[in-house]
Amino acid sequence: MKTKYKLAVVRLLTLALLGLPFGCKDDILEEQPYTVFTTDYFKSATGLQSAVTAAYAGLRYDFGPIGALDISNMGTDEWTMGDQSLTGDAFQEGTYGLNSNDGAIQTPWNRNYWHINLCNAVVDFAPEVQMDAAAKTVLIAEARYLRAQFYLLLVQQFGAVPVNLGSGDLKFNTTPTTAFYRLPLNDVLVKDYQAMIDDLIYASANLPITRPSGAFKLSQAAALHMLAKVYLFRGYSTVKQGSDFQNAYDTAKKLINGQSTYGTALQQDFGKVMEEGNDYNSEIMFSVERMPLNNAANESPSPSTDFANKVNLANNLFNMNYQQAVPGNYPYVPLAGKTIFTSRVLQYGRPLRHFAPTKWLLETAFADRGNDSRFDNSFRMVWKADTYDAAGTDAYKSYVSTINSYGLAIGDTAIYLTNTDKKADSLKALAGAQQKKYFVVGPSQFFLPSNRTLNVYPNLKKYDSKQRANFQDASGRPFPVSKLSETYLLAAEAAMQTGKSTEAVDLINVLKKRAAYRPGLTTAQVDARYAQIKVNSASQITLDYIMDERTRELCGESLRWPDLAVRGILVDRLKTRNPDAAPKVQPFHMLRPIPQSQLDALQDANKAQYQNPGY
């Protein structure tokens, strides 16, 4: 079964209940009216459960909407702007011209504190609630994990953020306030990290050991993974402690060594990890839950038109323009100037062209596409002729007739992106019976800062979503937050930072061996490919190498901007890997600006002291 977020209150909190001036919209799935609502509701078992359920659902604001995807992917060494994001907020994020009025940064700031206060309510009121003790402990553990997750999402973007919402540190607040408890910055950042660590230690000991097989409820595995990450992140911060990297290593290794206990395991085939229909596999420890074709449960009543709120747009935003007209000078004359896909196709999604891969991503990070299966399992390079029109309809027959005139039929290769220009040139040069009747595009023609003629490039396919009512719709798939493969990479990085580079080699090579696997290969063939890509020496293990490996394993999974910023390597990586971002990016960009709406609401005349440097 899958988790359905239900909430049995009109509103759990109002704007006045939160001490910061944040706006909010209804976060309710199924409303049941109450004539009177007070904080006494949280002193009931139903109230605690409702608050935790709302906090789970609140993560949908952070994983899937366009703004959430922007602030975690755009303007990195992996991703730059597609042609449809060359203006507006996405352009500012991608070129580092953003300011404190940027829309994408306001959502986590506004929404996450609302849900943090809910989690505070659970932790504060739970001791008074008469209910099964074991069930109450789990609810507290869920609330503490979720509070830590919401704080991590804020800290990795903004740096120090308040733990005092007006009633004291980590206390539920019902008193409106115009104070902003963000100073002194380092003291607050100490509190941020310690609060996350304390919450995740509690969660890792008190959540269920394993998650349900068909639902994304929190488990000890998810908490251990996130605890290892928070230790690692603090190790790179200005408030680092000498034991942080060792604690990150120990925590990650506890999970890796206890896979059978915690009910998690790597998939044999990398291509299965993010495959549609396999969302609840053993490698994914926690995802933000959504359900295909259930718009009500997903809190997305308008999945074709909603680009914000709680929708999951990952299935559409990485898509190139497969409806691109073939250039008029194309050598296969019947295709020249024609559009092969006259309608959008369910399986290929909506070609929103929001994110485009960088040249570094395609040509350097994924340079070896033969021995390493991860590029082929992450990106689409072939589109086959198809239509959204139902078979037998006049529109379908018309489409079939049109592509028949090009020499194509339904299911034939229509667009083929090659790995090399040499391959593309050789295919386009074929004549006679060997002539290719599809549109061939080589890397030099891909949409890049140096060439924006064709809106064509490899598509990230990890978020493919065919179970939708309409080709325009957002996805109904869960959005992964923690995967065991990343745990291996966290452990490897922590091992490197504590002088155990040989162990880092072994940890990374577990993923390399999996990357060499493809269905149908013999053991000898897998071993031969593995020999070509494995790490052979501890001297190869550097932070840059680990970051490259994170790209190969986790590309496009809403981790990259924090990965670069928290480790302090954002500027160095972008200067050499993203020509769109390189001209403007500066060290101060490793933190986002505090939203202007927050500062404007303060009574303190010296508002500038609360803003991050550079903004």
LOZA-559107 format. One record per residue (C-alpha): residue in one letter; x, y, z. Coordinates in steps of 0.25 Angstrom, whole numbers, plus 5000, padded with zeros to 4 digits. Example, Ala and Ser with C-alpha at 12.3 -4.5 7.8 and 13.67 -1.06 7.14 Angstrom:
2
A504949825031
S505549965029
***
This chain:
615
M500050005000
K500450144998
T500350265008
K499250355006
Y499350485013
K498050525020
L497850635029
A496550655038
V496650795041
V496350925033
R497650985037
L498650935047
L499251065048
T498951205044
L499951315040
A499851375054
L500351245060
L501651265054
G502551365059
L503151405045
P502351475035
F502151365025
G500951355016
C500351215014
K499251145005
D498351035009
D499150905012
I497950825013
L497650695006
E496350665012
E495650765020
Q494750735032
P494150865038
Y494350895053
T493551005059
V494651035069
F496151005067
T497151025078
T498550975081
D497850875090
Y497650795078
F499150755078
K498950695092
S498150585086
A498650465078
T497850505066
G498550645067
L499950585067
Q499750495056
S499050605047
A500250695050
V501250585046
T500450555034
A500450705030
A501950715032
Y502150595023
A501350655012
G502050795014
L503350725008
R502550734994
Y502850884994
D504350844994
F504450724985
G503750744971
P503250884968
I503950974959
G504551064969
A505050944977
L505750884965
D506351014961
I507051044975
S507650904975
N508050884961
M508151014953
G509451084952
T510350964955
D511350884948
E510350794943
W509150884939
T508951014932
M507751084925
G506951024914
D506351124904
Q505051134912
S505851184924
L506651294918
T505851394925
G505251414939
D505651344952
A506251224946
F507251314938
Q507651394950
E507951264958
G508651204946
T509551334943
Y509651374958
G508851504956
L507851464967
N507451564978
S506651554991
N505351564983
D505551434975
G504351354976
A504951214977
I505651244990
Q504451294996
T503651164996
P504651085005
W504751205014
N503251225015
R502751075015
N503851005023
Y503751095036
W502251065036
H502550915036
I503650935046
N502650995056
L501750875054
C502850785057
N503150875069
A501750855074
V501850705073
V503050695081
D502550795091
F501150745093
A501450595092
P501750565107
E500350615111
V499650525101
Q499050395106
M499250295095
D500050165093
A501450195097
A502150125086
A501350195075
K501550325082
T503050305082
V502950275067
L502250405064
I503250485072
A504350415064
E503650455051
A503450595055
R504950605059
Y505450545046
L504550645038
R504950765046
A506350725044
Q506050715029
F505350845028
Y506550915035
L507550845026
L506850895014
L506951035019
V508351035025
Q508950985012
Q508351095004
F508351215014
G509351175025
A508951215039
V507451215041
P506651235054
V506351125063
N505551215072
L504251255065
G503851345077
S503651255088
G505051195090
D505951105083
L505150985076
K503851025084
F502551035077
N502151175075
T500751245076
T501151385078
P501351475066
T502751545066
T503551635057
A504851595063
F505851515055
Y506651425064
R507851405054
L508951475061
P510151455064
L510251365051
N511251265056
D510551245069
V509251215062
L509851125052
V510451045064
K509051025069
D508550995055
Y509450875053
Q509350825067
A507850825066
M507850745054
I508850645059
D508150635072
D506850605065
L507450505055
I508150435066
Y506750415073
A506050385060
S507150275057
A506850205070
N505350215071
L504750205057
P504350075052
I505649995048
T505149975033
R504050045025
P502849975019
S503149915006
G502149994998
A502050125005
F503050235009
K502950245024
L504250285031
S505150185036
Q506450175044
A507150155031
A506750285026
A507050355039
L508450295039
H508750335025
M508250485027
L509050485040
A510350445033
K510050555023
V509850665034
Y511150625041
L511950625028
F511250765024
R511650825038
G513050775035
Y513150875024
S512550985032
T513051105040
V512551025052
K513250895049
Q513650805061
G514850715060
S514050585061
D513050625050
F513650545038
Q513950425047
N512450425052
A511950435038
Y512850315034
D512350235046
T510950265044
A510950235029
K511750105031
K510750065042
L509650075031
I510450005020
N510949895029
G509549875035
Q508749865021
S508049735025
T507649795038
Y507049925032
G506449865020
T507249935010
A508149884998
L508749934985
Q507949894973
Q508849804963
D508449884951
F508650034952
G507550054942
K506549994952
V506850094963
M505950204957
E505150124948
E503650164948
G502850044954
N504050014963
D503950134972
Y503950054985
N505149974983
S506149944994
E507150044990
I506250164992
M506150185007
F505250305007
S504450384996
V503450494997
E502150414994
R501250434982
M500350344975
P500150324960
L498750374955
N498350424969
N498350574968
A497550594981
A498450504989
N499650584983
E499050714986
S499150754971
P497750784966
S498250844953
P499450764949
S499450824935
T499550964939
D500150974953
F501650994953
A501851024968
N501150984980
K501350834983
V501450774968
N502550684963
L503050744950
A504350674949
N503750584938
N503550704929
L504650814933
F505850734927
N505250704914
M505850754901
N504950804889
Y504650664882
Q503650744874
Q504850824868
A504750844853
V505850774845
P506750874839
G506450904825
N507750864819
Y507650724826
P508250614816
Y507050524817
V506150614808
P504750554812
L505050604827
A505750734823
G504950844830
K503850754836
T503450724850
I503350574853
F502550594866
T501350674863
S500750654877
R501350634890
V501550484894
L501150434908
Q502450354910
Y503350464906
G502650574914
R502450724912
P503650784905
L503850894915
R505350914912
H505650974926
F506950904929
A507950874919
P509250784922
T510550854922
K511650814913
W512550774925
L511450674929
L511250614916
E512650604911
T513550594923
A512750534935
F512050434926
A513250414916
D513250264917
R511850224913
G512250084909
N512850024921
D512050104931
S510550084929
R510050204937
F509950304925
D509150214917
N508250184929
S508150334933
F507950394919
R507050374907
M507750384893
V506650324885
W505250364882
K504250274874
A503150314866
D501850324873
T500650414876
Y499650444887
D498450424878
A497750294881
A497950184870
G496750174860
T496450324861
D496550414849
A497650494856
Y498450364858
K498250324844
S498650464839
Y499950454847
V500250314842
S500050364828
T500950474830
I502150394836
N501950294826
S502250394815
Y503650414823
G503850264822
L503550244837
A502450164844
I501950164859
G503150114867
D504250144858
T505450224862
A505050374860
I506150444867
Y507550394870
L508650474878
T509950414876
N511150404886
T512150464876
D512050554863
K512850454856
K511650354858
A510650454854
D511450494841
S511550354837
L510050324839
K509650444831
A510650414820
L509950274817
A509150274804
G508250184796
A507650064804
Q508550094816
Q508150234817
K507550264831
K506150324831
Y506250384845
F506750514850
V508250494854
V508850604864
G510350604868
P510850664881
S511350794873
Q509950824870
F509350804884
F508850924891
L509950994898
P510451134901
S511351124889
N510151074880
R508751104883
T508151074869
L507550944872
N506750924885
V507250774885
Y508050704896
P508150574904
N506950564913
L506950524928
K506050404928
K506050374943
Y504750444945
D504050384934
S502550374937
K501550304927
Q500450284937
R499850414935
A498450454930
N499050554920
F500350584913
Q500450724920
D500250674934
A501250674945
S501750544951
G501050454961
R502350384965
P503050394978
F504250474979
P505450414984
V506150474996
S507150375001
K507750254994
L508750154999
S509650184987
E509850324993
T510150265007
Y511350195000
L511850324995
L511650395008
A512450285015
A513550295004
E513650445005
A513750435021
A514750325019
M515650415010
Q515450535020
T515950445032
G517150385025
K516550255020
S516650275005
T516850125003
E515450095009
A514950205001
V515450134989
D514650004993
L513350084996
I513450154982
N513750024975
V512449964980
L511750064972
K512750044960
K512549894960
R511049924959
A511250024948
A511949924940
Y510749834940
R509749824929
P508649714927
G509149614917
L510549624920
T511349504925
T512149514938
A513449524930
Q512949634921
V512449714934
D513849694940
A514549744928
R513749864928
Y513949884943
A515449874941
Q515349994932
I514650084941
K514950044955
V515850124965
N517250064965
S517950154975
A517650234987
S518450344981
Q517250364971
I516350394983
T516150544984
L514950634987
D514850664972
Y514850514968
I513750484979
M512950604973
D513050554959
E512650414964
R511450474971
T511050534958
R511150404951
E510250334962
L509350444966
C509250544954
G507950624954
E507450574967
S507350714974
L508650704982
R509650774973
W509550924977
P509650894992
D510750784989
L511550894983
A511251014992
V511350945006
R512650885002
G513151024998
I513550984983
L512351044976
V513151164970
D514351074966
R513550974959
L512651074952
K513851154946
T514351034939
R513050954936
N511851054934
P512151164924
D510751224927
A511051234942
A512551264941
P512551414938
K511751464950
V511851354961
Q512551394973
P512851334987
F511751404994
H510751324984
M511051204993
L509851255001
R508551304996
P507951445000
I507051445012
P505651475005
Q505351625005
S503951605010
Q504551545023
L505451675024
D504351765021
A503451715032
L504451745043
Q504351865052
D505851875054
A506351985046
N507651925043
K507151815034
A508451795026
Q509051725038
Y508151605036
Q508451595021
N509551505016
P510751575010
G510751614996
Y509251644995
***
